[in-house]
Amino acid sequence: MTLLKTLRNCSLTALVAAAPLSAQAAPSDGQSCAGFGSQTYSNHEYTTVALNAGDTLTVSVSGQYSDVYVFANSPGNFSTILSGSTSDTATYTAPVDGVSVNVYSFSMYQSNLTITITCTPAAAPASDTIVSQAATISAASQSRAISNGIAANTRSRLGAGGSNTVSRSGMFFSTQNATRSALETAEYNLWVSGELRNFNGGLDGFSADLTLGVDRLINENMLAGLLLAYGRTDLDDGLGEATVDSPAIGAYFASRFAGDLILDAYLAYARPETETAGTTFKSDRVSAGLMLSGQYALSTGTMRPFARLNASVEDQPAYTGTNGPVAATDLRSHTASVGARFESAVALGSTGLLPYISGAIDYGYTDNGLSASDDFFYPRFGFGVAGPVGTGYVALDVDAGKARSDTYDVGLRLTYEAKF
């Protein structure tokens, strides 16, 4: 037994001696902390986990005649976390980004060693969580605002009249009807759309978005255009505040097929600037939207069903907030909506305005790329009136739903398509 133990210790000594060299060569090798999660091994193992600042690794060992060696290799520093036998536990929190933790295990008997490794990603500082939340809500608000403006313009341009979405609060202007005859369709069109949204609950604040678009009819069933957008989001979570200003540029197209079905899509690039306590920085954001809508005539009015998907990815740089450094990350936001709007065929008195109700189911998902994600299913309801006023077309409605699992939104939308 003494001879076997001596041989075992000699083998481990050689392995440990070689470990620093391999670890120094590739400190970023191994799974990320979030991707690793918790795993259990038996017998002989060599595992590497890559940590960022604040990530915590816990190693628990049990078994007779077993040895486990855990090393942390951070930039400019190499240290031993755990070196021992039988029923040991070690916890290590990475002080900086780029730490590679190497776990070596050995047992004389194949059934005697059990090692459990758990990695817990660092939580974003409480006062800095508002930054990622403001960024993802800003992205979602701007993406929806762009989609709403395109949808309203597309319905008018391709002959189906009005937007069939459950509207956000906003206003819409277009030169679509600025031609000499109602039967004449302009080859080029200029439109502007503005939206407002109030948030309350886990987050309190507002967003405001302005979108300007110009497009050209390719043929009677298809158009393509360019857009400029600007959004501002101001939010407070009770622990911190953040403001995001997002200038954007993009392109869009729409096509009508199979009668009254319309498909529209857009792709945009934004350069948001985030301001929070102690710092201001700029990010890069790419957003896209896709919407399919239809129109069906009923004896009592018109049903307008739709399905929509909006998504964005924002490359946010590392920055130093009030609680210290925050790692660079990719922020992701996705929203899917399915619903319909029913427009009555009977006007309100002599106003010529037709009342309508709308409903949808929203699914939203956000991920700050570090440690926090949020998702929800929630209904969105709206009601309003729409119809001709003077030489233009007006729609006014109210809707309410959710922007996050803990945050509600409500607002007023005003749409006006003018002849000028």
N, C-alpha and C positions, 0 to 999 in steps of 0.2 A: 504493500500500500504506500509506503514511504517513497519507494522508487517511482511509482506511478504519479504520485503527487509532485515529485521533483521534476519529472519529465513534463508534466502539465504546466508547471510554473515556468519552466524554461521556454516552452512554446509560447506562452502568453507574453513573456518578457520580450521575445523577439518580435511578436506581433505589435506590442505596444510601442516598441522602439521605432518600428516602421511607420506607425500611425501618423505622427506629426508631419512627416514628409509628404504623405499622400494628402493629408488634410490641407497643408499649406499650399499644395499645388492647385487645389480646386475648392476654395472655400464656399463657392456658390452651388456645388453639386448637391443632389438630393431633392426630395420632394419639399414643396413649400409647407409651412406649418398648417395652413388652412386645408391643403390637399391631403396631408398626412392623417390628420384626425387622431384616432386612437387605434393601435394595432397591438396584437399579442403574438409572441413568437415562442418557439421551443428550441432547445439545444443550441447548435452553433449558428450564430447570426452575425452579419455585418450590415449595419443600416446607417444612412446619413440623412439628416433633416436640415434643411436650410431655413434659418430664422432671420426675421427682421426685428428691429428695436421693439421691445415690449412683448414679443412672443415668448411663451413659457412652455418648457418641456419637462414632463415628469416621467421618471423611469422607476418602475417597481420590479424587484427581482425576488424570486423564491426558488429554492431547490438546494439539495445537498451536493457537495463537491462541485460547486459551480463558481465561476468568476465572471464578473461583468466590468468592463472598463468603458467609461463615457468621457469623451474629450470635447471641448469647445474651442473652435479655432476662429477667432474674430480677427479683423484686420489689425496686424501688429501685436497680437497677443494669443498665446496658446496656453490652455489650462486644463487640468484634470477635474472633472465634476464628480465622478464616482469611480472608486477603485476598491472593490471588496467582494465578499463572498456571502451567499445565503441571506435572503430576506432583507436586502438593503433597498432604500428608496432615496432618490435624489430629485431635486427640483431646480431648474435653471431658467432664468429670465435673461434674454439677450439684451445687452446694454446698447447695442448699435445695430444697424443694418449689416447684412452680409456675414452673419455668423453661421458656420457649418458645424453641427454637432454629430459626432461619430460614435456609434454604439457597437462595441465588440463583446460577444458573449461566448462562453466555453463551458462545457460540462463533461465530466468523465463518463457519466451514464446518460444515455439518450433520453431517458424519461424524467430526469431530475430537474431540468431547468425550465422555468417559465418567466418570461420577461414581458411586461406591458409598458408600452411607450405611448404617452398621450401628449399632444401638442395643442395648446390653446392660443389662438391668435390674439394679438394685442387689441384691446378695445380702443376706439378713437376717444381722445379726451372729450369730456362732456361738453365743454365750451366750444370744441371744434366740430362736434357732430353736426351742428347747425350749418356748417359750411357745405358739407356733402348733401345735406337735406335741401338746402337752398339751391344748390347746383342742379340736383335731379328734378326738383319741382320747376325750376326755371326752364330746363330742357323740355319737360313734358308740356308746360304751358305754351312755350314758343312753337313746339311741334304741332300741338292742337290748333293754335291760332293760324299757322300757315295752312294746315289741312282745311280748316273751316273757310278761310278766304278762298282757297282754290275750289272747294266744293261749291260755294255760293256762285262764284264766277262761272264755273264749268256748267252748272245747271242752266244758267242764263244763256251762256254762249252756244251750247249745243241743243238748245230748244226745249229743255224739260221744265224750265222755270223755277227759280228759287232753290234754296239749299234744303236737303232732306236730312240734315244731321240734327242730333240733340245739341242745340247751340250752347256755346259758352257766351259769357257776356261780351258784347262787342258792337261794332258798327261796320257797315260795308258800303262802299261807293264804287260805281263802275261807269265807264263811258259806253257800255254796250248799247244803250238806247239813244245815243247821241247822233244817230244817223237820221237822214231826212225822212225816212219812211219806217213804219213799224215792221214792214215786210222785208226791209233791207238789213242784212247782217254785216257789221263792220269787219274788215279783214284783220285789223289790229284793235286791241282793246287795252285800256288802262284801268286798273282798279286798286282801291286801297281798303284795307280792313283793319279795324281796331278792336281789341278785346280787353276786358277787365275781369278780374277774379279776386274774390275775398276768401281768405282761409282762416279757420278757427279750430281750436281743439289742441292737439299736441303742438301744432305750429300756428302762430298768429301772424297775419300780414296780408300782402296783396301781390298780384302780378298784373302788369300792363304790357300788351304786345301790339305792335303796329307792323303791318305787312303791306308792301307795295308790289304789284305785279303788272307785267305787260306781256301780252301773248298774241300769237298770230294763228288764224285758222289755216290749217294745212289743207283740209277739205271740210265738207259739211259735217263730218263725223269725228274730226280729230283736230286738236290744237296743241301748241307747245309754247312755253314762255319762260321768262326769267323773273326772279323775285329778289327783293331786298326786304329785310326784316330787322326790327329792333325790339328787344324786350327788356323789361326791368322787373326784378323780383326782390321783395323786401320781406324778410321773415325773422321771427323771434321765437325761440323755444323756451324762454324763461331763464335760460342759463347763458345765452349768447345771442348776438344778432349778426345777420349777414345780408349783404345786398349784392345782387348779380345783375350786371348790365351786359346784354348779349346782342351785338350787331351780327348780322348774318347775310349771306348771299347764296342763291341757289337757282335751280331750274325745275320745271314741272311740265307734265303733259297730261292730256285727258283724251279718252276715246269712247265713243258711243257705239254699242253693238247690240245685236239681238233685240232691236226695238228700243226700249227705254232703259236698258242697262248701261251704266257709265262707269268706266274705270279711270281713276286719276291717281297720280303718284308724283312725289317730289323728292329731291335730294338737296341738302343744304349744308353749308359749312359756316360755323359761328366761331367767334373769338371772344368768349365771355370774360369779363373782368369781375373778380370777386373781391369785395371789401369786407373785412371783419376786424374785430378788435386787434390791433397790433400789426396788421399786415394787409397788403393789396397785391394780387397776382392775377395773371392771365392764363387761360387754358385754351385748348383746342377741342372743338366739338363737331361731330358729324351727326346729322339727323336725317331720317327718311320716313316717308309715310306712304301708305297704300290704302285706297278706299274703293269699294264696289257698292254702287247704289242703284236702286230701281224705282219704278213708279207704276202703280196699278190703280186704275179707275174703279171706284165702287159707286153704288147707287146713291150713297149719302155723302160722298166726298172722294178724296184721293189718299191712298196709302203709299208711303215712301219708306221702304226698308233699306237698311245699309249695314255694312260690316267694314270696320276700319282697324288698321294696325299702324301705330307710330312707335318709333324706336330711336334712341340716341346713344352715342358713346362719347364720353368726354375724357380727354387725357389731361388730368390735373397734376401740376408739378408739385414737388416737395416744397413745403413752406414751414415757417415757424410761427405758431399761434401763441395764444396767451399761456397755454400749458406746456409749451415746448415744441419740438420738431414733429411734423406730421409727414409721413412717407408719401412719395408720389404714388398715384393710383389711377385706375380707369373707372370712371363712374358710368353706370349703365341704367337706362330707364326704358321701360317698354309698357305700352298701354294698348289693350285690345278692347274694342267696343262692338256690340251687336245690338241693333235696335230698329225703331221705326217711328215715323211721325204720321199722324192721321190729321188731314186737313178737311174741315167741314165744307160742304158745298153751299151752305146757307150763310150769307153775310150778316154781320151785326147791324141791324137796322138799315139806315141809309148810308152808312159809312163806307160800304164796299169792302170792309175788312173781314177776312175769313178767319174764324178761330181755329186753333189746332192744339193738340196735346202730343207729347212725345215721351218715349221711354226707351231705356237701353240698359244693358248690363255691361259694366266696365270691369276689366281685370287689369290691375296695375302691378308692376314689379320694379323695384329699384335695388341697386347693389352699389355700395361705396367702394368695393374692391379691396377693403381692408378687413373688416370684421362684421359689418352690419348690412342686412338686407331687409326689405319690407315688401309684402305683397298683400293683395286684397281683392275680393269680389264685392261689388256693391252696385245697387241700382241707381240710375240717374233719371230723374223725371223733369219734365218741362211743360210749359203751356204758354200760349201767346196768340197774337193776331198777325195777319199779313194781308197785304192787298195794295192796290194802286192809290197813290196820293199825289195829286197834281200830275206832273209829267214823269214821275218816278214810281218806284215800288218800295214799300216799307214793310218790315217785319219787326215785331217787338215781342220778346219772350223772357221768361224767368226759368232758370233751371237750378237744380241742386244735386249734389252727389258727394264723392270723396276724392281727395287727392292723394292720400296715404291711408294706411289702416287706422291711424289715430287722428287724422285731420280731415275736416269737412270743408267743402267749398260751395259757394252760392253766388249767383250774380245775375245781372241783367244784360241782355243782348239787344242791340238796335241795329237793324240792317236797312240800308237805303241804297237803292240802285237808281241813279239819276240819268236823265236825258240832258246833256249839255254839250 
